[in-house]
Amino acid sequence: MVDHDRLIDALSMTAQPVRRISPAWARALMWMPVALLLGYLFTRPLHRAALDWSAPNAGIAIAGILLSLALGAGALVAAFTVSVAGSAARLRGGMMAAFAAWLVCAALAIGASAHPAGKLGQGSYCFTFILVAGLPMIGAVLLALRRTRSLAPLRSLALAGGGIGFLSFGLLGFCHPVGMSAVDFAMHLAAALALAIVTVALGRAAVAA
């Protein structure tokens, strides 16, 4: 087109205002309950045993649940932050401290088990529970990330996958004994890793800017 002014006028007439994106923390606060609700509903058909809140070491399990939910929320905030151009998410001291405390709770839970080492095959229920809880969460988080897309999709999706894993840990804590074996804990981590891989694999094309 030779008449550039005419082109500019035509584009100006059809342009729509860009809606401002909510802060990352607000988006995480909105989508986290949705993800948790989906995870809860999808795990309803699974056999459940409620946490014994009166157990002597129940405080370990409660702390683990709260830390898992906090870490999940923090990872989602980081994922949403990275998805916005010009923003950078760094692991803050609070997140690192929460992760260290979560590892301490896991170590205490293993120490509280009658068989700390465990045996092969143990933790299969936990592995299934985490996958069943996390898979619908992936759909919800990918839907949220599509709002902004991302110039760093792998990092956004990896953070989102980690957040989904921790949210699934939080749900599992409500129907898991206080004690757990090392094999059981390894199965927890394996399930979370699987969720992260699925999140990256499914979301790469959907989230890339």
Secondary structure, DSSP 8 states (H G I E B T S, - for coil): ---HHHHHHHHHHH---------HHHHHHHHHHHHHHHHHHHHTTS------TTSTTHHHHHHHHHHHHHHHHHHHHHHHHHTSTT------HHHHHHHHHHHHHHHHHHHTSSSSS--TTTTHHHHHHHHHHHHHHHHHHHHHHTTT-BSSHHHHHHHHHHHHHHHHHHHHHTTS-S---HHHHHHHHHHHHHHHHHHHHHHHHHHB-
